[in-house]
Amino acid sequence: MVISGLSIGAWTSGPGQRANFFSETKEYRKSREKVGFYFGAIGVILLIITALIWYL
């Protein structure tokens, strides 16, 4: 989940987000968001598995 947040820029300020948006190419932004989505999905799946193990 942390890697996902870092790759999509979830913990940047508003001015930092705008600066990043205008300084990167569209292709790089898409690849960065793709990596963030995949790591986020893996993180959610692992959290669900952990919760199932904990409660069983």
C-alpha positions as CSV (number, residue, x, y, z in Angstrom):
1,M,0.0,0.0,0.0
2,V,2.9,2.4,0.8
3,I,4.5,1.7,-2.6
4,S,1.2,2.4,-4.3
5,G,0.7,5.7,-2.5
6,L,4.3,6.8,-3.3
7,S,4.0,5.9,-7.0
8,I,0.7,7.7,-7.5
9,G,1.8,10.7,-5.5
10,A,-0.9,10.4,-2.8
11,W,1.3,12.2,-0.1
12,T,2.3,15.3,-2.0
13,S,1.0,18.8,-1.5
14,G,-1.2,20.6,-3.9
15,P,1.6,22.7,-5.4
16,G,3.9,19.6,-5.6
17,Q,1.1,17.7,-7.4
18,R,0.7,20.5,-9.9
19,A,4.4,20.7,-10.5
20,N,4.7,17.0,-11.0
21,F,1.7,16.9,-13.4
22,F,3.2,19.6,-15.7
23,S,6.8,18.3,-15.6
24,E,6.1,14.7,-16.6
25,T,5.0,13.2,-19.9
26,K,1.6,11.6,-20.5
27,E,3.2,8.2,-21.0
28,Y,5.2,8.4,-17.8
29,R,2.2,9.4,-15.8
30,K,0.2,6.4,-17.2
31,S,2.9,4.0,-16.4
32,R,3.3,5.4,-12.9
33,E,-0.5,5.2,-12.3
34,K,-0.4,1.6,-13.6
35,V,2.3,0.6,-11.1
36,G,0.4,2.3,-8.3
37,F,-2.8,0.5,-9.2
38,Y,-1.2,-2.9,-9.3
39,F,0.6,-2.4,-6.0
40,G,-2.6,-1.1,-4.5
41,A,-4.6,-4.1,-5.7
42,I,-1.9,-6.5,-4.4
43,G,-2.0,-4.7,-1.0
44,V,-5.8,-5.0,-0.7
45,I,-5.7,-8.7,-1.6
46,L,-3.0,-9.3,1.0
47,L,-5.0,-7.3,3.6
48,I,-8.1,-9.5,2.9
49,I,-6.0,-12.7,3.2
50,T,-4.5,-11.4,6.5
51,A,-7.9,-10.6,7.9
52,L,-9.2,-14.1,6.9
53,I,-6.2,-15.8,8.6
54,W,-6.7,-13.6,11.7
55,Y,-10.4,-14.4,12.2
56,L,-10.1,-18.1,11.4
